């Protein structure tokens, strides 16, 4: 560390104690910048994973909704009755005649 202080003092032309303060401040800024950058990187990776999972869930829900609406329409077109509780087509009720 003394060699760094000597270099800073020689380049900037300040006394050694002030050069030590400048060197430690530079090290602190570099370390805090690296920590902050790492935090942001990890945060964005996590956000991307969550975003991808939500997108997949949305696509699955859309697909299931389309399939269910087609089943409902197909059931009605075939003359059946859609059972909403069981999510399936039932045959029409028998006639009293």
N, CA, C and O atoms as a GROMACS GRO file, in nm:
protein
  388
    1UNK      N    1   0.083  -0.119   0.000
    1UNK     CA    2   0.000   0.000   0.000
    1UNK      C    3   0.086   0.125   0.000
    1UNK      O    4   0.049   0.227  -0.057
    2UNK      N    5   0.202   0.116   0.064
    2UNK     CA    6   0.289   0.235   0.067
    2UNK      C    7   0.337   0.274  -0.072
    2UNK      O    8   0.354   0.392  -0.101
    3UNK      N    9   0.358   0.175  -0.158
    3UNK     CA   10   0.403   0.208  -0.293
    3UNK      C   11   0.294   0.284  -0.369
    3UNK      O   12   0.324   0.372  -0.449
    4UNK      N   13   0.167   0.249  -0.343
    4UNK     CA   14   0.056   0.319  -0.407
    4UNK      C   15   0.047   0.463  -0.358
    4UNK      O   16   0.024   0.556  -0.435
    5UNK      N   17   0.066   0.480  -0.228
    5UNK     CA   18   0.063   0.615  -0.170
    5UNK      C   19   0.177   0.698  -0.226
    5UNK      O   20   0.159   0.815  -0.257
    6UNK      N   21   0.293   0.637  -0.240
    6UNK     CA   22   0.408   0.708  -0.296
    6UNK      C   23   0.383   0.748  -0.441
    6UNK      O   24   0.417   0.859  -0.481
    7UNK      N   25   0.323   0.659  -0.518
    7UNK     CA   26   0.292   0.690  -0.659
    7UNK      C   27   0.191   0.804  -0.667
    7UNK      O   28   0.208   0.897  -0.745
    8UNK      N   29   0.084   0.796  -0.585
    8UNK     CA   30  -0.018   0.900  -0.587
    8UNK      C   31   0.044   1.033  -0.545
    8UNK      O   32   0.016   1.136  -0.606
    9UNK      N   33   0.125   1.032  -0.442
    9UNK     CA   34   0.189   1.156  -0.396
    9UNK      C   35   0.279   1.213  -0.503
    9UNK      O   36   0.285   1.335  -0.521
   10UNK      N   37   0.350   1.126  -0.575
   10UNK     CA   38   0.439   1.174  -0.681
   10UNK      C   39   0.364   1.228  -0.800
   10UNK      O   40   0.404   1.329  -0.858
   11UNK      N   41   0.255   1.162  -0.839
   11UNK     CA   42   0.180   1.204  -0.958
   11UNK      C   43   0.098   1.330  -0.933
   11UNK      O   44   0.095   1.421  -1.016
   12UNK      N   45   0.034   1.335  -0.819
   12UNK     CA   46  -0.054   1.448  -0.790
   12UNK      C   47   0.023   1.564  -0.729
   12UNK      O   48  -0.015   1.680  -0.745
   13UNK      N   49   0.131   1.533  -0.661
   13UNK     CA   50   0.210   1.639  -0.598
   13UNK      C   51   0.151   1.687  -0.467
   13UNK      O   52   0.151   1.807  -0.439
   14UNK      N   53   0.100   1.593  -0.386
   14UNK     CA   54   0.042   1.628  -0.257
   14UNK      C   55   0.121   1.557  -0.147
   14UNK      O   56   0.194   1.462  -0.176
   15UNK      N   57   0.108   1.601  -0.024
   15UNK     CA   58   0.178   1.532   0.086
   15UNK      C   59   0.130   1.387   0.100
   15UNK      O   60   0.020   1.352   0.059
   16UNK      N   61   0.216   1.303   0.160
   16UNK     CA   62   0.186   1.161   0.174
   16UNK      C   63   0.057   1.133   0.251
   16UNK      O   64  -0.017   1.044   0.209
   17UNK      N   65   0.024   1.203   0.361
   17UNK     CA   66  -0.102   1.173   0.429
   17UNK      C   67  -0.224   1.196   0.339
   17UNK      O   68  -0.319   1.117   0.339
   18UNK      N   69  -0.221   1.304   0.263
   18UNK     CA   70  -0.332   1.332   0.171
   18UNK      C   71  -0.335   1.228   0.059
   18UNK      O   72  -0.443   1.188   0.014
   19UNK      N   73  -0.219   1.185   0.013
   19UNK     CA   74  -0.211   1.082  -0.090
   19UNK      C   75  -0.269   0.951  -0.036
   19UNK      O   76  -0.333   0.877  -0.111
   20UNK      N   77  -0.249   0.921   0.092
   20UNK     CA   78  -0.307   0.802   0.153
   20UNK      C   79  -0.459   0.809   0.155
   20UNK      O   80  -0.528   0.710   0.128
   21UNK      N   81  -0.510   0.926   0.188
   21UNK     CA   82  -0.656   0.946   0.189
   21UNK      C   83  -0.712   0.928   0.049
   21UNK      O   84  -0.816   0.865   0.031
   22UNK      N   85  -0.644   0.983  -0.050
   22UNK     CA   86  -0.689   0.971  -0.189
   22UNK      C   87  -0.686   0.824  -0.232
   22UNK      O   88  -0.779   0.777  -0.298
   23UNK      N   89  -0.580   0.753  -0.196
   23UNK     CA   90  -0.568   0.612  -0.235
   23UNK      C   91  -0.679   0.528  -0.171
   23UNK      O   92  -0.742   0.447  -0.239
   24UNK      N   93  -0.703   0.546  -0.041
   24UNK     CA   94  -0.809   0.469   0.027
   24UNK      C   95  -0.948   0.505  -0.027
   24UNK      O   96  -1.034   0.418  -0.040
   25UNK      N   97  -0.969   0.633  -0.057
   25UNK     CA   98  -1.098   0.674  -0.113
   25UNK      C   99  -1.120   0.610  -0.250
   25UNK      O  100  -1.231   0.568  -0.283
   26UNK      N  101  -1.013   0.604  -0.329
   26UNK     CA  102  -1.023   0.540  -0.461
   26UNK      C  103  -1.055   0.392  -0.448
   26UNK      O  104  -1.138   0.339  -0.523
   27UNK      N  105  -0.990   0.326  -0.353
   27UNK     CA  106  -1.017   0.184  -0.330
   27UNK      C  107  -1.161   0.164  -0.283
   27UNK      O  108  -1.228   0.071  -0.328
   28UNK      N  109  -1.209   0.249  -0.194
   28UNK     CA  110  -1.346   0.238  -0.143
   28UNK      C  111  -1.448   0.257  -0.255
   28UNK      O  112  -1.547   0.185  -0.262
   29UNK      N  113  -1.422   0.354  -0.343
   29UNK     CA  114  -1.514   0.378  -0.455
   29UNK      C  115  -1.514   0.258  -0.550
   29UNK      O  116  -1.620   0.217  -0.599
   30UNK      N  117  -1.396   0.202  -0.577
   30UNK     CA  118  -1.387   0.086  -0.666
   30UNK      C  119  -1.460  -0.034  -0.608
   30UNK      O  120  -1.533  -0.103  -0.679
   31UNK      N  121  -1.441  -0.061  -0.480
   31UNK     CA  122  -1.506  -0.175  -0.416
   31UNK      C  123  -1.657  -0.156  -0.410
   31UNK      O  124  -1.733  -0.248  -0.440
   32UNK      N  125  -1.701  -0.036  -0.372
   32UNK     CA  126  -1.845  -0.013  -0.365
   32UNK      C  127  -1.909  -0.020  -0.504
   32UNK      O  128  -2.022  -0.066  -0.518
   33UNK      N  129  -1.838   0.026  -0.604
   33UNK     CA  130  -1.889   0.015  -0.742
   33UNK      C  131  -1.901  -0.129  -0.786
   33UNK      O  132  -1.998  -0.166  -0.853
   34UNK      N  133  -1.804  -0.212  -0.750
   34UNK     CA  134  -1.809  -0.354  -0.785
   34UNK      C  135  -1.924  -0.424  -0.712
   34UNK      O  136  -1.995  -0.505  -0.771
   35UNK      N  137  -1.943  -0.391  -0.586
   35UNK     CA  138  -2.052  -0.451  -0.509
   35UNK      C  139  -2.187  -0.408  -0.566
   35UNK      O  140  -2.276  -0.492  -0.584
   36UNK      N  141  -2.202  -0.280  -0.596
   36UNK     CA  142  -2.327  -0.231  -0.652
   36UNK      C  143  -2.354  -0.294  -0.789
   36UNK      O  144  -2.467  -0.332  -0.818
   37UNK      N  145  -2.251  -0.304  -0.872
   37UNK     CA  146  -2.267  -0.367  -1.004
   37UNK      C  147  -2.308  -0.512  -0.992
   37UNK      O  148  -2.394  -0.559  -1.067
   38UNK      N  149  -2.248  -0.585  -0.898
   38UNK     CA  150  -2.285  -0.724  -0.875
   38UNK      C  151  -2.428  -0.737  -0.828
   38UNK      O  152  -2.501  -0.826  -0.873
   39UNK      N  153  -2.470  -0.648  -0.740
   39UNK     CA  154  -2.608  -0.649  -0.691
   39UNK      C  155  -2.706  -0.626  -0.805
   39UNK      O  156  -2.805  -0.698  -0.817
   40UNK      N  157  -2.679  -0.528  -0.889
   40UNK     CA  158  -2.767  -0.498  -1.002
   40UNK      C  159  -2.773  -0.615  -1.100
   40UNK      O  160  -2.880  -0.647  -1.153
   41UNK      N  161  -2.660  -0.679  -1.125
   41UNK     CA  162  -2.655  -0.792  -1.216
   41UNK      C  163  -2.741  -0.907  -1.164
   41UNK      O  164  -2.820  -0.964  -1.238
   42UNK      N  165  -2.724  -0.941  -1.036
   42UNK     CA  166  -2.802  -1.049  -0.976
   42UNK      C  167  -2.951  -1.015  -0.974
   42UNK      O  168  -3.035  -1.101  -0.999
   43UNK      N  169  -2.983  -0.888  -0.945
   43UNK     CA  170  -3.123  -0.845  -0.941
   43UNK      C  171  -3.188  -0.860  -1.079
   43UNK      O  172  -3.302  -0.906  -1.089
   44UNK      N  173  -3.117  -0.822  -1.184
   44UNK     CA  174  -3.173  -0.832  -1.318
   44UNK      C  175  -3.185  -0.977  -1.363
   44UNK      O  176  -3.281  -1.011  -1.433
   45UNK      N  177  -3.091  -1.062  -1.326
   45UNK     CA  178  -3.102  -1.204  -1.359
   45UNK      C  179  -3.228  -1.262  -1.295
   45UNK      O  180  -3.304  -1.333  -1.360
   46UNK      N  181  -3.249  -1.230  -1.168
   46UNK     CA  182  -3.368  -1.279  -1.098
   46UNK      C  183  -3.496  -1.227  -1.160
   46UNK      O  184  -3.594  -1.300  -1.174
   47UNK      N  185  -3.495  -1.099  -1.198
   47UNK     CA  186  -3.614  -1.039  -1.260
   47UNK      C  187  -3.642  -1.105  -1.395
   47UNK      O  188  -3.758  -1.128  -1.430
   48UNK      N  189  -3.537  -1.136  -1.470
   48UNK     CA  190  -3.558  -1.202  -1.600
   48UNK      C  191  -3.617  -1.341  -1.582
   48UNK      O  192  -3.703  -1.383  -1.660
   49UNK      N  193  -3.571  -1.413  -1.480
   49UNK     CA  194  -3.626  -1.546  -1.455
   49UNK      C  195  -3.773  -1.539  -1.416
   49UNK      O  196  -3.854  -1.618  -1.465
   50UNK      N  197  -3.808  -1.445  -1.331
   50UNK     CA  198  -3.947  -1.430  -1.288
   50UNK      C  199  -4.034  -1.387  -1.406
   50UNK      O  200  -4.145  -1.436  -1.424
   51UNK      N  201  -3.982  -1.295  -1.485
   51UNK     CA  202  -4.056  -1.247  -1.603
   51UNK      C  203  -4.082  -1.362  -1.701
   51UNK      O  204  -4.192  -1.373  -1.756
   52UNK      N  205  -3.983  -1.448  -1.724
   52UNK     CA  206  -3.999  -1.561  -1.814
   52UNK      C  207  -4.102  -1.660  -1.759
   52UNK      O  208  -4.182  -1.715  -1.835
   53UNK      N  209  -4.100  -1.683  -1.628
   53UNK     CA  210  -4.197  -1.775  -1.567
   53UNK      C  211  -4.340  -1.720  -1.579
   53UNK      O  212  -4.433  -1.795  -1.608
   54UNK      N  213  -4.356  -1.591  -1.556
   54UNK     CA  214  -4.488  -1.529  -1.569
   54UNK      C  215  -4.537  -1.537  -1.713
   54UNK      O  216  -4.654  -1.566  -1.738
   55UNK      N  217  -4.448  -1.512  -1.807
   55UNK     CA  218  -4.484  -1.520  -1.949
   55UNK      C  219  -4.529  -1.661  -1.985
   55UNK      O  220  -4.627  -1.678  -2.059
   56UNK      N  221  -4.459  -1.762  -1.935
   56UNK     CA  222  -4.496  -1.901  -1.961
   56UNK      C  223  -4.633  -1.932  -1.901
   56UNK      O  224  -4.717  -1.995  -1.966
   57UNK      N  225  -4.655  -1.887  -1.778
   57UNK     CA  226  -4.786  -1.909  -1.714
   57UNK      C  227  -4.898  -1.841  -1.792
   57UNK      O  228  -5.006  -1.897  -1.807
   58UNK      N  229  -4.871  -1.721  -1.841
   58UNK     CA  230  -4.972  -1.649  -1.920
   58UNK      C  231  -5.004  -1.724  -2.049
   58UNK      O  232  -5.121  -1.736  -2.086
   59UNK      N  233  -4.902  -1.774  -2.116
   59UNK     CA  234  -4.924  -1.848  -2.241
   59UNK      C  235  -5.004  -1.976  -2.214
   59UNK      O  236  -5.092  -2.013  -2.292
   60UNK      N  237  -4.972  -2.044  -2.103
   60UNK     CA  238  -5.048  -2.164  -2.067
   60UNK      C  239  -5.194  -2.131  -2.039
   60UNK      O  240  -5.284  -2.203  -2.082
   61UNK      N  241  -5.218  -2.022  -1.968
   61UNK     CA  242  -5.356  -1.981  -1.937
   61UNK      C  243  -5.432  -1.945  -2.064
   61UNK      O  244  -5.550  -1.979  -2.078
   62UNK      N  245  -5.366  -1.877  -2.156
   62UNK     CA  246  -5.431  -1.842  -2.283
   62UNK      C  247  -5.467  -1.969  -2.361
   62UNK      O  248  -5.578  -1.981  -2.413
   63UNK      N  249  -5.373  -2.063  -2.367
   63UNK     CA  250  -5.397  -2.188  -2.439
   63UNK      C  251  -5.513  -2.265  -2.376
   63UNK      O  252  -5.600  -2.316  -2.448
   64UNK      N  253  -5.515  -2.275  -2.244
   64UNK     CA  254  -5.623  -2.346  -2.176
   64UNK      C  255  -5.758  -2.277  -2.195
   64UNK      O  256  -5.861  -2.342  -2.209
   65UNK      N  257  -5.756  -2.144  -2.196
   65UNK     CA  258  -5.880  -2.069  -2.219
   65UNK      C  259  -5.935  -2.093  -2.359
   65UNK      O  260  -6.056  -2.109  -2.377
   66UNK      N  261  -5.846  -2.095  -2.457
   66UNK     CA  262  -5.890  -2.120  -2.595
   66UNK      C  263  -5.945  -2.262  -2.607
   66UNK      O  264  -6.048  -2.283  -2.670
   67UNK      N  265  -5.876  -2.359  -2.546
   67UNK     CA  266  -5.924  -2.497  -2.552
   67UNK      C  267  -6.060  -2.510  -2.484
   67UNK      O  268  -6.149  -2.579  -2.536
   68UNK      N  269  -6.078  -2.445  -2.370
   68UNK     CA  270  -6.205  -2.454  -2.299
   68UNK      C  271  -6.317  -2.389  -2.379
   68UNK      O  272  -6.428  -2.442  -2.384
   69UNK      N  273  -6.290  -2.275  -2.443
   69UNK     CA  274  -6.395  -2.210  -2.521
   69UNK      C  275  -6.433  -2.295  -2.642
   69UNK      O  276  -6.550  -2.302  -2.679
   70UNK      N  277  -6.333  -2.359  -2.702
   70UNK     CA  278  -6.364  -2.447  -2.816
   70UNK      C  279  -6.447  -2.566  -2.770
   70UNK      O  280  -6.541  -2.608  -2.838
   71UNK      N  281  -6.413  -2.621  -2.655
   71UNK     CA  282  -6.489  -2.736  -2.603
   71UNK      C  283  -6.633  -2.696  -2.574
   71UNK      O  284  -6.726  -2.772  -2.602
   72UNK      N  285  -6.651  -2.578  -2.519
   72UNK     CA  286  -6.785  -2.529  -2.488
   72UNK      C  287  -6.866  -2.514  -2.617
   72UNK      O  288  -6.981  -2.558  -2.625
   73UNK      N  289  -6.805  -2.452  -2.717
   73UNK     CA  290  -6.873  -2.431  -2.845
   73UNK      C  291  -6.903  -2.565  -2.911
   73UNK      O  292  -7.013  -2.586  -2.962
   74UNK      N  293  -6.805  -2.656  -2.911
   74UNK     CA  294  -6.826  -2.787  -2.971
   74UNK      C  295  -6.939  -2.862  -2.901
   74UNK      O  296  -7.020  -2.929  -2.966
   75UNK      N  297  -6.944  -2.851  -2.769
   75UNK     CA  298  -7.050  -2.917  -2.692
   75UNK      C  299  -7.187  -2.862  -2.731
   75UNK      O  300  -7.281  -2.937  -2.756
   76UNK      N  301  -7.198  -2.729  -2.736
   76UNK     CA  302  -7.326  -2.668  -2.773
   76UNK      C  303  -7.366  -2.703  -2.915
   76UNK      O  304  -7.484  -2.727  -2.942
   77UNK      N  305  -7.270  -2.705  -3.007
   77UNK     CA  306  -7.301  -2.739  -3.145
   77UNK      C  307  -7.346  -2.883  -3.160
   77UNK      O  308  -7.424  -2.914  -3.250
   78UNK      N  309  -7.299  -2.971  -3.073
   78UNK     CA  310  -7.337  -3.112  -3.080
   78UNK      C  311  -7.468  -3.138  -3.007
   78UNK      O  312  -7.517  -3.251  -3.007
   79UNK      N  313  -7.527  -3.036  -2.945
   79UNK     CA  314  -7.654  -3.053  -2.876
   79UNK      C  315  -7.638  -3.093  -2.731
   79UNK      O  316  -7.736  -3.130  -2.666
   80UNK      N  317  -7.518  -3.088  -2.679
   80UNK     CA  318  -7.494  -3.125  -2.540
   80UNK      C  319  -7.510  -3.007  -2.447
   80UNK      O  320  -7.536  -2.894  -2.490
   81UNK      N  321  -7.496  -3.034  -2.319
   81UNK     CA  322  -7.502  -2.931  -2.217
   81UNK      C  323  -7.366  -2.921  -2.148
   81UNK      O  324  -7.310  -3.022  -2.105
   82UNK      N  325  -7.316  -2.802  -2.140
   82UNK     CA  326  -7.185  -2.782  -2.077
   82UNK      C  327  -7.201  -2.779  -1.924
   82UNK      O  328  -7.279  -2.701  -1.870
   83UNK      N  329  -7.126  -2.866  -1.856
   83UNK     CA  330  -7.126  -2.872  -1.711
   83UNK      C  331  -7.011  -2.785  -1.662
   83UNK      O  332  -6.895  -2.826  -1.668
   84UNK      N  333  -7.044  -2.665  -1.612
   84UNK     CA  334  -6.940  -2.571  -1.572
   84UNK      C  335  -6.862  -2.619  -1.450
   84UNK      O  336  -6.743  -2.591  -1.438
   85UNK      N  337  -6.928  -2.691  -1.361
   85UNK     CA  338  -6.859  -2.738  -1.241
   85UNK      C  339  -6.751  -2.840  -1.277
   85UNK      O  340  -6.639  -2.834  -1.226
   86UNK      N  341  -6.786  -2.933  -1.366
   86UNK     CA  342  -6.691  -3.038  -1.402
   86UNK      C  343  -6.606  -3.003  -1.525
   86UNK      O  344  -6.511  -3.074  -1.558
   87UNK      N  345  -6.640  -2.894  -1.590
   87UNK     CA  346  -6.569  -2.848  -1.709
   87UNK      C  347  -6.569  -2.955  -1.819
   87UNK      O  348  -6.465  -2.987  -1.877
   88UNK      N  349  -6.688  -3.008  -1.847
   88UNK     CA  350  -6.699  -3.106  -1.953
   88UNK      C  351  -6.841  -3.104  -2.010
   88UNK      O  352  -6.933  -3.045  -1.954
   89UNK      N  353  -6.854  -3.171  -2.121
   89UNK     CA  354  -6.983  -3.176  -2.191
   89UNK      C  355  -7.064  -3.294  -2.140
   89UNK      O  356  -7.012  -3.404  -2.126
   90UNK      N  357  -7.190  -3.271  -2.114
   90UNK     CA  358  -7.283  -3.378  -2.074
   90UNK      C  359  -7.387  -3.393  -2.183
   90UNK      O  360  -7.416  -3.299  -2.257
   91UNK      N  361  -7.442  -3.510  -2.191
   91UNK     CA  362  -7.547  -3.529  -2.290
   91UNK      C  363  -7.671  -3.452  -2.246
   91UNK      O  364  -7.690  -3.429  -2.126
   92UNK      N  365  -7.752  -3.412  -2.339
   92UNK     CA  366  -7.872  -3.337  -2.301
   92UNK      C  367  -7.965  -3.421  -2.215
   92UNK      O  368  -7.969  -3.543  -2.227
   93UNK      N  369  -8.040  -3.355  -2.130
   93UNK     CA  370  -8.134  -3.425  -2.043
   93UNK      C  371  -8.242  -3.491  -2.128
   93UNK      O  372  -8.279  -3.439  -2.234
   94UNK      N  373  -8.291  -3.606  -2.081
   94UNK     CA  374  -8.395  -3.678  -2.153
   94UNK      C  375  -8.525  -3.601  -2.155
   94UNK      O  376  -8.554  -3.524  -2.063
   95UNK      N  377  -8.601  -3.620  -2.258
   95UNK     CA  378  -8.728  -3.549  -2.271
   95UNK      C  379  -8.837  -3.622  -2.192
   95UNK      O  380  -8.831  -3.744  -2.175
   96UNK      N  381  -8.937  -3.546  -2.143
   96UNK     CA  382  -9.048  -3.605  -2.069
   96UNK      C  383  -9.153  -3.662  -2.163
   96UNK      O  384  -9.244  -3.731  -2.118
   97UNK      N  385  -9.141  -3.637  -2.290
   97UNK     CA  386  -9.243  -3.680  -2.386
   97UNK      C  387  -9.229  -3.822  -2.423
   97UNK      O  388  -9.308  -3.873  -2.502
   0.00000   0.00000   0.00000
